[in-house]
């Protein structure tokens, strides 16, 4: 299936948001995720089912100023 991650098309075999995060090799610490413009709590990632061309925004916290 294909999803949009930060406006880029990504082909994935993941079926849930948590699987996608793992597949993308992202650290779960310091990131926030929105699906179709709605924040998804980390506790809900395993329950959030992916669907074709779903829009996912991943924001990483950065130190500094």
C-alpha positions in Angstrom: 0.0 0.0 0.0 1.1 3.6 -0.5 0.7 6.3 2.1 1.8 9.9 2.2 4.4 10.6 4.9 5.2 14.3 5.2 3.8 14.8 1.7 6.0 12.1 0.2 4.6 8.9 -1.2 5.9 5.9 0.8 5.2 2.2 -0.1 4.7 0.1 3.0 3.7 -3.3 4.1 2.7 -1.9 7.5 -1.0 -2.1 8.5 -0.8 0.1 11.6 0.8 3.4 12.5 3.1 1.8 15.0 4.3 -0.7 12.3 5.0 2.1 9.9 7.0 4.0 12.5 9.1 0.9 13.1 9.5 0.2 9.4 10.8 3.8 8.9 13.3 3.1 11.7 12.1 6.2 13.7 12.8 6.6 17.4 9.4 6.9 19.2 11.0 9.4 21.6 10.5 13.0 20.6 8.1 12.6 17.7 4.5 13.6 17.2 2.3 12.0 14.6 -0.8 13.4 12.9 -3.1 11.4 10.6 -5.3 13.3 8.2 -4.6 16.5 10.2 -5.5 14.9 13.6 -2.9 14.2 16.3 -2.7 10.5 17.2 -1.6 9.8 20.8 1.3 7.3 21.1 -1.0 4.9 23.0 -3.2 4.8 19.9 -0.5 4.0 17.3 -1.1 0.2 17.5 -4.8 0.7 16.9 -4.5 3.2 14.1 -5.1 1.2 10.9 -3.4 2.5 7.7 -5.3 2.9 4.4 -4.2 3.7 0.9 -3.0 7.3 0.5 -3.6 8.2 4.1 -1.8 11.5 5.0 0.6 11.1 7.8 2.7 14.0 9.3 5.6 13.1 11.5 7.3 15.9 13.5 10.6 15.4 15.3 11.5 17.5 18.3 14.9 19.3 17.9 17.1 20.8 20.6 18.6 24.3 20.2 17.2 27.6 19.2 
